[in-house]
Amino acid sequence: MMTPLRFSFLAALAAVLVGGPVALAQTSVRGDTIPQIKFTDYRLPNGLRVILSVDHYAPVVAVSVTYNVGSRNERPGRTGFAHLFEHMMFQGSKNVGKGEHMMLINDNGGMMNGTTNKDRTNFFESLPANQLDLALFLEADRMASLDISQANLDNQIKVVEEEKRQSYDNQPYGEVGETIDGMAYSSFGYRHTTIGSMADLDAATLADVQDFHDTYYAPNNAVIAVVGDFNEANAKKKIEKYFGGIKRHPDPPQPDLTEPPLTAEQRKTLRDPLARATRYEAAYKTVAGDDPDAPALQILSGILSRGRTGRLYSAIVEKRLATSASAGGSFGRGPGLFTCTATLGPTGSVDAVEKAFDDEIAKIQRDGVTVEEMAKARAQSRASAVIGGGGRRGGGGGILTDLGKANILSQDAVFYNDPGRTNKNLARLESVTAADVQRVAQKYLNKNNRVVVIVQPDSSPEDDGGQQ
């Protein structure tokens, strides 16, 4: 039998998605809002930012620690360090043996992981509520006393190299992301891949790695978010107990991420012996996630490619120009990319696919979008705001779980100095007009502002990268 609380939560979610009104016992929720995350935000004397959000719905607690370091903070000749430390942070610390972090979490009914991207590194746990001390102890111990030894370094470099072989080198289209970033971006921080160069990792000394850790993995360069079933006053005492004694480090240097605009289209063809079909990818340089134009670009991506009613499906897939076609933006701390991607069939034509993409974009630039398209895109935005991207490694990206909320709160604090940003996300999306969508299409989706990569299935040596 469904409890009244569970029913009211699902009813609230349904209202968010379809736009109808409903009231929760404690919070009024309308269709143009999402349930607000209430939280407390403060800092310890050592600079650690702490965000606490109490939610007694389930006897679970989530802890998310986000460090203000990603591959954007690396320098030439020393790439891959942020991702390397995603692995190193599980190799033991003063009071925790190698591999014990994962074992202790799993043995106590929890789950955990870590993720790295260009803009941050994130570690998280979700546990029964009575295990909050365990999560805090483990995170504090590795923040204060990570075991950075030559043996651990050598071992984890081998792990990263194998990951690169599996996820990039031996995957169809594995070079596309790195190639597009290298063409689209000027700043070093965004030009190179998060996994980094294996030559750089092989050349790294223990002193290099220790210096990177001492620079970035410090309380004053981190945010911890705790969400779930706990007493706030007790949690504050526990956080002070475990993290209060960790020394503050000098504030790390900020990377130069100045990005001039693209002024002319760039094109490149790759030959990929692992690919079985030609792939077309065009990436337009856009804006950071906190730019006022980001919500309109997000709505635009839904109009182009969400489901079988998206414009690209009828213009490309139904006409059998390609087996799949999509468009969407990535919005982080620096300039993002709005990418149009299609995988061609055996008789597909790159020219025909590109023309179809360009024609659909031109129609929006010229004629705008319909009321029905805007309504559908807004409904999709509501769903994304609540459910999020999530995934196996991300631990959930929306507000349906304590872990999803913890990750959102800590990341938004690091990215935008605004942990409550998620409470305003849907309002920003709902405020987007059809005129805004047409305007951003005109402003950003033009040929002089894009890079194009075409992957051809071929067993011959890779193309020399000349202009097509």
MOLIN-V933955 format. One record per pair of residues at least 12 apart in sequence whose C-alpha atoms are under 10 Angstrom apart, sorted by the first residue. I is the first residue (numbers start at 1). J is the second residue. If there is no record, write none. Layout:
BEGIN
[[I,J] [I,J]]
END
This chain:
BEGIN
[[4,24] [4,25] [5,24] [5,25] [5,57] [6,57] [7,24] [8,22] [8,23] [8,24] [8,25] [9,22] [9,23] [9,24] [9,25] [9,29] [9,35] [9,57] [9,400] [11,23] [11,24] [11,29] [12,24] [12,27] [12,28] [12,29] [12,30] [12,31] [12,33] [12,34] [12,35] [13,29] [13,30] [13,31] [13,34] [13,35] [13,382] [13,383] [13,386] [13,387] [13,400] [14,31] [14,382] [14,383] [15,29] [15,30] [15,31] [15,32] [15,33] [15,34] [15,382] [16,29] [16,30] [16,31] [16,32] [16,33] [16,34] [16,35] [16,379] [16,381] [16,382] [16,383] [16,385] [16,386] [16,426] [17,31] [17,32] [17,33] [17,34] [17,378] [17,379] [17,380] [17,381] [17,382] [17,383] [17,384] [17,385] [17,386] [18,31] [18,32] [18,375] [18,376] [18,378] [18,379] [18,380] [18,382] [18,383] [19,31] [19,32] [19,33] [19,378] [19,379] [19,382] [20,32] [21,33] [31,379] [31,382] [32,378] [32,379] [32,382] [32,426] [32,427] [32,429] [32,430] [33,382] [33,385] [33,423] [33,424] [33,425] [33,426] [33,427] [33,430] [34,382] [34,383] [34,385] [34,386] [34,399] [34,422] [34,423] [34,424] [34,425] [34,426] [34,427] [35,386] [35,399] [35,400] [35,422] [35,423] [36,399] [36,420] [36,422] [36,423] [36,424] [37,53] [37,54] [37,55] [37,227] [37,399] [37,405] [37,409] [37,419] [37,420] [37,421] [37,422] [37,423] [38,52] [38,53] [38,54] [38,55] [38,420] [38,423] [39,51] [39,52] [39,53] [39,54] [39,55] [39,225] [39,226] [39,227] [39,232] [39,409] [39,419] [39,420] [40,52] [40,53] [40,54] [40,225] [40,226] [40,232] [40,419] [41,53] [41,225] [41,409] [41,413] [41,418] [41,419] [41,420] [42,236] [43,219] [43,220] [43,223] [43,224] [44,219] [44,220] [44,236] [44,239] [44,240] [44,243] [44,244] [44,245] [45,219] [45,220] [45,240] [45,244] [45,245] [45,246] [45,247] [45,248] [46,218] [46,219] [46,220] [46,221] [46,243] [46,244] [46,245] [46,246] [46,247] [46,248] [46,249] [47,218] [47,219] [47,220] [47,221] [47,222] [47,223] [47,244] [47,246] [47,247] [47,248] [47,249] [47,251] [48,218] [48,219] [48,220] [48,221] [48,222] [48,223] [48,224] [48,239] [48,243] [48,244] [48,246] [48,248] [49,65] [49,219] [49,220] [49,221] [49,222] [49,223] [49,224] [49,225] [49,410] [49,413] [49,414] [50,65] [50,222] [50,223] [50,224] [50,225] [50,226] [50,236] [50,239] [50,410] [50,413] [51,63] [51,64] [51,223] [51,224] [51,225] [51,226] [51,227] [51,236] [51,406] [51,409] [51,410] [51,413] [51,419] [52,224] [52,225] [52,226] [52,227] [52,228] [52,230] [52,231] [52,232] [52,235] [52,236] [52,406] [52,409] [53,225] [53,226] [53,227] [53,228] [53,229] [53,230] [53,231] [53,232] [53,402] [53,405] [53,406] [53,409] [54,226] [54,227] [54,228] [54,229] [54,230] [54,231] [54,232] [54,235] [54,402] [55,227] [55,228] [55,229] [55,230] [55,231] [55,402] [56,129] [56,227] [56,228] [56,229] [56,230] [56,231] [57,228] [57,229] [57,402] [58,128] [58,129] [58,228] [58,229] [58,401] [58,402] [59,127] [59,128] [59,129] [59,130] [59,228] [59,229] [59,230] [60,110] [60,126] [60,127] [60,128] [60,129] [60,130] [60,131] [60,132] [60,227] [60,228] [60,229] [60,230] [60,401] [60,402] [60,403] [61,110] [61,125] [61,126] [61,127] [61,128] [61,129] [61,130] [61,131] [61,132] [61,135] [61,226] [61,227] [61,228] [61,229] [61,230] [61,401] [61,402] [61,403] [61,406] [62,110] [62,111] [62,112] [62,124] [62,125] [62,126] [62,127] [62,128] [62,129] [62,131] [62,132] [62,135] [62,225] [62,226] [62,227] [62,228] [62,229] [62,401] [62,402] [62,403] [62,404] [62,405] [62,406] [62,407] [63,112] [63,123] [63,124] [63,125] [63,126] [63,127] [63,132] [63,135] [63,136] [63,139] [63,224] [63,225] [63,226] [63,227] [63,228] [63,402] [63,403] [63,405] [63,406] [63,407] [63,410] [64,112] [64,113] [64,114] [64,122] [64,123] [64,124] [64,125] [64,126] [64,135] [64,136] [64,139] [64,223] [64,224] [64,225] [64,226] [64,227] [64,395] [64,402] [64,403] [64,404] [64,405] [64,406] [64,407] [64,408] [64,409] [64,410] [64,411] [65,114] [65,121] [65,122] [65,123] [65,124] [65,125] [65,136] [65,139] [65,140] [65,143] [65,222] [65,223] [65,224] [65,225] [65,226] [65,406] [65,407] [65,410] [65,411] [66,114] [66,115] [66,116] [66,120] [66,121] [66,122] [66,123] [66,124] [66,217] [66,221] [66,222] [66,223] [66,224] [66,225] [66,406] [66,407] [66,408] [66,409] [66,410] [66,411] [66,412] [66,413] [66,414] [66,415] [67,82] [67,116] [67,119] [67,120] [67,121] [67,122] [67,123] [67,216] [67,217] [67,218] [67,219] [67,220] [67,221] [67,222] [67,223] [67,224] [67,410] [67,411] [67,414] [68,119] [68,120] [68,121] [68,122] [68,216] [68,217] [68,218] [68,220] [68,221] [68,222] [68,223] [68,252] [68,411] [68,413] [68,414] [68,415] [69,81] [69,82] [69,83] [69,116] [69,117] [69,118] [69,119] [69,120] [69,121] [69,122] [69,212] [69,215] [69,216] [69,217] [69,221] [69,222] [69,252] [69,254] [69,414] [70,82] [70,83] [70,115] [70,116] [70,117] [70,118] [70,119] [70,120] [70,121] [70,122] [70,189] [70,194] [70,216] [71,83] [71,116] [71,117] [71,118] [71,119] [71,120] [71,121] [71,188] [71,189] [71,190] [71,191] [71,192] [71,193] [71,194] [71,195] [71,196] [72,117] [72,118] [72,119] [72,120] [72,187] [72,188] [72,189] [72,190] [72,191] [72,192] [72,193] [72,194] [72,254] [72,255] [72,256] [72,257] [72,333] [72,334] [73,118] [73,119] [73,120] [73,188] [73,189] [73,190] [73,212] [73,216] [73,252] [73,253] [73,254] [73,255] [73,256] [73,257] [74,118] [74,188] [74,189] [74,190] [74,192] [74,194] [74,196] [74,212] [74,255] [75,188] [75,189] [75,192] [75,255] [76,188] [76,189] [76,192] [76,197] [76,200] [77,196] [77,197] [77,199] [77,200] [77,201] [77,203] [77,204] [78,196] [78,197] [78,198] [78,199] [78,200] [78,201] [78,202] [78,203] [78,204] [78,208] [78,209] [78,212] [79,189] [79,192] [79,193] [79,194] [79,195] [79,196] [79,197] [79,198] [79,199] [79,200] [79,201] [79,204] [80,157] [80,160] [80,192] [80,193] [80,194] [80,195] [80,196] [80,197] [80,198] [80,199] [80,200] [80,201] [81,157] [81,194] [81,195] [81,196] [81,197] [81,200] [81,201] [81,204] [81,208] [81,209] [81,212] [81,213] [82,115] [82,116] [82,117] [82,118] [82,119] [82,120] [82,121] [82,194] [82,195] [82,196] [82,209] [82,212] [82,213] [82,216] [83,114] [83,115] [83,116] [83,117] [83,118] [83,120] [83,121] [83,160] [83,193] [83,194] [83,195] [83,196] [84,116] [84,153] [84,156] [84,157] [84,159] [84,160] [84,194] [84,195] [84,196] [84,201] [84,209] [85,114] [85,116] [85,121] [85,148] [85,153] [85,156] [85,209] [85,212] [85,213] [85,217] [86,113] [86,114] [86,115] [86,116] [86,121] [86,122] [86,123] [86,156] [87,113] [87,114] [87,115] [87,116] [87,152] [87,153] [87,155] [87,156] [87,157] [87,159] [87,160] [88,142] [88,146] [88,147] [88,148] [88,149] [88,152] [88,153] [88,155] [88,156] [88,157] [89,101] [89,114] [89,123] [89,139] [89,142] [89,143] [89,146] [89,147] [89,148] [90,102] [90,113] [90,114] [90,138] [90,142] [90,146] [90,147] [90,152] [91,142] [91,146] [91,147] [91,148] [91,149] [91,152] [91,153] [91,155] [91,156] [92,138] [92,141] [92,142] [92,145] [92,146] [92,147] [92,148] [92,152] [93,138] [93,139] [93,140] [93,141] [93,142] [93,143] [93,144] [93,145] [93,146] [93,147] [93,148] [94,141] [94,142] [94,144] [94,145] [94,146] [94,147] [95,137] [95,138] [95,141] [95,142] [95,145] [95,146] [95,147] [96,137] [96,138] [96,141] [96,142] [96,145] [96,146] [96,147] [97,147] [98,147] [98,152] [100,138] [101,134] [101,135] [101,138] [101,139] [101,142] [102,125] [102,138] [104,134] [104,135] [104,138] [105,125] [105,126] [105,127] [105,128] [105,131] [105,134] [105,135] [105,138] [106,125] [106,126] [106,127] [108,127] [108,128] [108,130] [108,131] [108,134] [109,126] [109,127] [109,128] [109,131] [110,125] [110,126] [110,127] [110,128] [110,131] [110,135] [111,124] [111,125] [111,126] [111,127] [111,128] [111,395] [112,124] [112,125] [112,126] [112,127] [112,135] [112,393] [112,394] [112,395] [112,403] [113,125] [113,126] [113,392] [113,393] [113,394] [113,395] [114,393] [114,394] [114,395] [115,393] [115,394] [115,395] [116,194] [116,195] [116,394] [117,193] [117,194] [117,195] [117,332] [118,189] [118,190] [118,191] [118,192] [118,193] [118,194] [118,195] [118,332] [118,333] [118,334] [119,189] [119,190] [119,194] [119,332] [119,333] [119,334] [119,411] [119,414] [119,415] [120,222] [120,332] [120,333] [120,411] [120,414] [120,415] [121,217] [121,222] [121,411] [122,222] [122,223] [122,224] [122,394] [122,407] [122,410] [122,411] [123,139] [123,224] [123,394] [123,395] [123,407] [124,139] [124,224] [124,225] [124,226] [124,394] [124,395] [124,403] [124,406] [124,407] [125,138] [125,139] [125,226] [125,395] [125,403] [125,406] [126,226] [126,227] [126,228] [126,395] [126,401] [126,402] [126,403] [126,404] [126,406] [127,228] [127,403] [128,228] [128,229] [129,227] [129,228] [129,229] [129,230] [130,229] [130,230] [132,226] [132,228] [132,229] [132,230] [132,235] [132,238] [132,239] [133,235] [133,238] [133,239] [133,241] [133,242] [135,226] [136,224] [136,226] [136,235] [136,238] [136,239] [136,241] [136,242] [136,243] [137,238] [137,239] [137,241] [137,242] [137,243] [138,242] [139,224] [139,242] [139,243] [140,219] [140,239] [140,241] [140,242] [140,243] [140,244] [140,245] [140,246] [141,242] [141,243] [141,246] [142,217] [143,213] [143,214] [143,217] [143,218] [143,219] [143,222] [143,243] [143,246] [144,214] [144,217] [144,218] [144,219] [144,242] [144,243] [144,245] [144,246] [144,247] [145,246] [146,210] [146,213] [146,217] [147,210] [148,206] [148,207] [148,209] [148,210] [148,213] [149,206] [149,209] [149,210] [150,205] [150,206] [150,207] [150,209] [151,206] [152,206] [153,201] [153,204] [153,205] [153,206] [153,209] [154,201] [154,202] [154,204] [154,205] [154,206] [157,198] [157,201] [157,202] [157,204] [158,198] [158,201] [158,202] [160,195] [160,196] [160,198] [160,201] [161,195] [161,196] [161,197] [161,198] [161,199] [161,201] [161,202] [163,195] [164,195] [164,196] [164,197] [164,198] [167,195] [168,195] [169,274] [170,273] [170,274] [171,272] [171,273] [171,274] [171,275] [172,272] [172,273] [172,274] [172,275] [172,276] [172,277] [172,455] [172,457] [173,270] [173,271] [173,272] [173,273] [173,274] [173,275] [173,276] [173,277] [173,278] [173,279] [173,454] [173,455] [173,456] [173,457] [174,272] [174,274] [174,275] [175,270] [175,271] [175,272] [175,453] [175,455] [176,269] [176,270] [176,279] [176,280] [176,281] [176,453] [176,454] [176,455] [177,191] [177,192] [177,193] [177,281] [177,453] [178,190] [178,191] [178,192] [178,193] [178,194] [178,196] [179,191] [179,192] [179,193] [179,268] [179,269] [179,270] [179,451] [179,452] [179,453] [179,465] [180,192] [180,266] [180,267] [180,268] [180,281] [180,282] [180,283] [180,337] [180,339] [180,450] [180,451] [180,452] [180,453] [181,193] [181,283] [181,337] [181,451] [182,451] [183,262] [183,265] [183,266] [183,267] [183,268] [183,283] [183,450] [183,451] [183,452] [183,453] [184,259] [184,261] [184,262] [184,265] [184,266] [184,283] [184,284] [184,285] [184,335] [184,336] [184,337] [184,449] [184,450] [184,451] [184,452] [185,257] [185,258] [185,259] [185,260] [185,261] [185,262] [185,285] [185,335] [185,336] [185,337] [186,257] [186,258] [186,259] [186,260] [186,261] [186,262] [187,255] [187,256] [187,257] [187,258] [187,259] [187,260] [188,255] [188,256] [188,257] [188,258] [188,259] [189,255] [189,256] [189,257] [189,258] [189,334] [190,257] [190,259] [190,334] [190,335] [190,336] [212,252] [214,249] [214,250] [214,252] [215,249] [215,250] [215,251] [215,252] [215,253] [216,249] [216,250] [216,251] [216,252] [216,253] [217,249] [217,252] [218,246] [218,247] [218,248] [218,249] [218,250] [218,251] [218,252] [219,243] [219,244] [219,246] [219,247] [219,248] [219,249] [220,246] [220,247] [220,248] [220,249] [220,250] [220,251] [220,252] [221,248] [221,249] [221,250] [221,251] [221,252] [221,414] [222,410] [222,411] [222,413] [222,414] [223,409] [223,410] [223,411] [223,412] [223,413] [223,414] [223,419] [224,239] [224,406] [224,407] [224,409] [224,410] [224,411] [224,413] [225,403] [225,405] [225,406] [225,407] [225,408] [225,409] [225,410] [225,411] [225,413] [225,419] [226,239] [226,402] [226,403] [226,405] [226,406] [226,407] [226,409] [226,410] [227,401] [227,402] [227,403] [227,404] [227,405] [227,406] [227,407] [227,409] [228,401] [228,402] [228,403] [228,405] [228,406] [229,402] [257,333] [257,334] [257,335] [258,334] [258,335] [259,285] [259,334] [259,335] [261,285] [261,286] [261,335] [261,448] [261,449] [262,284] [262,285] [262,447] [262,448] [262,449] [262,450] [262,451] [263,447] [263,448] [263,449] [263,450] [264,446] [264,447] [264,448] [264,449] [264,450] [264,451] [265,282] [265,284] [265,446] [265,447] [265,448] [265,449] [265,450] [265,451] [265,452] [266,282] [266,447] [266,448] [266,449] [266,450] [266,451] [266,452] [266,453] [266,467] [266,468] [267,281] [267,282] [267,450] [267,451] [267,452] [267,453] [267,454] [267,465] [267,466] [267,467] [267,468] [268,451] [268,452] [268,453] [268,454] [268,455] [268,463] [268,464] [268,465] [268,466] [268,467] [268,468] [269,452] [269,453] [269,454] [269,455] [269,456] [269,462] [269,463] [269,464] [269,465] [269,466] [269,467] [269,468] [270,453] [270,454] [270,455] [270,456] [270,457] [270,458] [270,461] [270,462] [270,463] [270,464] [270,465] [270,466] [271,454] [271,455] [271,456] [271,457] [271,458] [271,459] [271,460] [271,461] [271,462] [271,463] [271,464] [271,465] [272,455] [272,456] [272,457] [272,458] [272,459] [272,460] [272,461] [272,462] [272,463] [273,455] [273,456] [273,457] [273,458] [273,459] [273,460] [273,461] [273,462] [274,456] [274,457] [274,458] [274,459] [275,455] [275,456] [275,457] [275,458] [275,459] [276,343] [276,344] [276,345] [276,346] [276,455] [276,456] [276,457] [276,458] [277,322] [277,323] [277,343] [277,344] [277,345] [277,346] [277,347] [277,348] [277,455] [277,456] [277,457] [277,458] [278,322] [278,342] [278,343] [278,344] [278,345] [278,346] [278,347] [278,348] [278,349] [278,350] [278,454] [278,455] [278,456] [278,457] [278,458] [279,322] [279,324] [279,325] [279,341] [279,342] [279,343] [279,344] [279,345] [279,348] [279,350] [279,353] [279,453] [279,454] [279,455] [279,456] [279,457] [280,322] [280,325] [280,340] [280,341] [280,342] [280,343] [280,344] [280,349] [280,350] [280,351] [280,353] [280,354] [280,452] [280,453] [280,454] [280,455] [280,456] [281,325] [281,326] [281,327] [281,339] [281,340] [281,341] [281,342] [281,343] [281,354] [281,451] [281,452] [281,453] [281,454] [281,455] [282,327] [282,337] [282,338] [282,339] [282,340] [282,341] [282,342] [282,354] [282,357] [282,445] [282,447] [282,449] [282,450] [282,451] [282,452] [282,453] [282,454] [283,327] [283,328] [283,329] [283,336] [283,337] [283,338] [283,339] [283,340] [283,341] [283,445] [283,447] [283,449] [283,450] [283,451] [283,452] [283,453] [284,329] [284,336] [284,337] [284,338] [284,339] [284,340] [284,444] [284,445] [284,446] [284,447] [284,448] [284,449] [284,450] [284,451] [284,452] [285,329] [285,330] [285,335] [285,336] [285,337] [285,338] [285,339] [285,444] [285,445] [285,446] [285,448] [285,449] [285,450] [285,451] [286,329] [286,330] [286,331] [286,334] [286,335] [286,336] [286,337] [286,338] [286,339] [286,440] [286,443] [286,444] [286,445] [286,449] [286,450] [287,329] [287,330] [287,331] [287,332] [287,333] [287,334] [287,335] [287,336] [287,337] [287,338] [287,444] [288,330] [288,331] [288,332] [288,333] [288,334] [288,335] [288,336] [288,337] [289,329] [289,330] [289,331] [289,332] [289,333] [289,334] [289,335] [289,336] [289,415] [289,416] [290,331] [290,332] [290,333] [290,334] [290,415] [290,416] [290,421] [291,331] [291,333] [291,334] [291,335] [292,428] [292,432] [293,432] [293,436] [293,437] [293,439] [293,440] [293,443] [294,329] [294,330] [294,331] [294,336] [294,428] [294,429] [294,432] [294,440] [295,331] [295,381] [295,425] [295,426] [295,427] [295,428] [295,429] [295,430] [295,431] [295,432] [295,436] [295,437] [295,440] [296,428] [296,429] [296,430] [296,431] [296,432] [296,433] [296,434] [296,435] [296,436] [296,437] [296,438] [296,439] [296,440] [296,441] [297,328] [297,329] [297,330] [297,331] [297,338] [297,429] [297,432] [297,436] [297,437] [297,438] [297,439] [297,440] [297,441] [297,444] [298,327] [298,328] [298,329] [298,330] [298,331] [298,338] [298,377] [298,378] [298,381] [298,429] [298,432] [298,437] [299,328] [299,329] [299,373] [299,374] [299,375] [299,376] [299,377] [299,378] [299,380] [299,381] [299,429] [299,430] [299,432] [299,433] [299,434] [299,436] [299,437] [300,327] [300,328] [300,329] [300,338] [300,361] [300,364] [300,369] [300,373] [300,374] [300,377] [300,434] [300,436] [300,437] [300,438] [300,440] [300,441] [301,326] [301,327] [301,328] [301,329] [301,338] [301,339] [301,340] [301,377] [301,437] [302,326] [302,327] [302,328] [302,329] [302,373] [302,374] [302,376] [302,377] [302,378] [302,379] [302,380] [302,381] [303,327] [303,328] [303,364] [303,369] [303,370] [303,372] [303,373] [303,374] [303,375] [303,376] [303,377] [303,378] [303,380] [303,437] [304,325] [304,326] [304,327] [304,328] [304,340] [304,357] [304,360] [304,361] [304,364] [304,373] [304,377] [305,325] [305,326] [305,327] [305,328] [305,340] [306,326] [306,327] [306,328] [306,376] [306,377] [306,380] [307,326] [309,373] [309,376] [310,325] [310,326] [310,327] [310,373] [310,376] [310,377] [311,325] [311,326] [311,357] [311,360] [311,361] [311,373] [312,324] [312,325] [312,326] [312,327] [312,340] [312,342] [312,356] [312,357] [312,360] [312,361] [313,325] [313,326] [315,353] [315,356] [315,357] [315,359] [315,360] [316,342] [316,344] [316,352] [316,353] [316,354] [316,355] [316,356] [316,357] [316,360] [317,342] [317,343] [317,344] [317,345] [317,353] [320,344] [320,345] [320,347] [320,348] [320,353] [321,342] [321,343] [321,344] [321,345] [321,346] [321,347] [321,348] [321,349] [321,350] [321,351] [321,352] [321,353] [321,354] [321,356] [322,341] [322,342] [322,343] [322,344] [322,345] [322,346] [322,347] [322,348] [322,349] [322,350] [322,352] [322,353] [323,342] [323,343] [323,344] [323,345] [323,346] [323,348] [324,341] [324,342] [324,343] [324,344] [324,345] [325,340] [325,341] [325,342] [325,343] [325,344] [325,353] [325,357] [326,339] [326,340] [326,341] [326,342] [326,343] [326,357] [327,339] [327,340] [327,341] [327,342] [327,357] [328,340] [328,341] [332,415] [332,416] [333,412] [333,414] [333,415] [333,416] [334,415] [337,444] [337,450] [337,451] [338,444] [338,445] [338,450] [339,445] [339,450] [339,451] [339,452] [340,354] [340,357] [340,358] [340,452] [341,353] [341,354] [341,357] [341,452] [341,453] [341,454] [342,354] [342,357] [342,454] [343,454] [343,455] [350,454] [354,452] [358,445] [358,446] [358,447] [361,438] [361,441] [361,442] [361,445] [361,446] [362,438] [362,441] [362,442] [362,445] [362,446] [363,438] [363,441] [364,434] [364,437] [364,438] [364,439] [364,440] [364,441] [364,442] [365,435] [365,437] [365,438] [365,439] [365,440] [365,441] [365,442] [365,443] [365,445] [365,446] [366,438] [366,439] [366,441] [366,442] [367,438] [368,434] [368,435] [368,436] [368,437] [368,438] [368,439] [368,441] [368,442] [369,433] [369,434] [369,435] [369,437] [369,438] [370,434] [371,433] [371,434] [373,434] [374,430] [374,432] [374,433] [374,434] [374,437] [375,430] [377,429] [377,430] [378,426] [378,429] [378,430] [378,431] [378,432] [379,430] [381,425] [381,426] [381,429] [381,430] [382,425] [382,426] [382,427] [382,429] [382,430] [383,398] [383,426] [384,397] [384,398] [384,399] [384,426] [385,397] [385,398] [385,399] [385,400] [385,422] [385,423] [385,425] [385,426] [385,429] [386,398] [386,399] [386,400] [386,401] [386,404] [386,422] [386,426] [387,399] [387,400] [387,401] [387,404] [388,400] [388,404] [388,408] [389,404] [390,403] [390,404] [390,407] [394,407] [395,407] [396,408] [398,422] [399,422] [399,423] [405,422] [406,419] [408,420] [408,421] [408,422] [409,421] [409,422] [452,468] [453,465] [453,468] [454,468]]
END
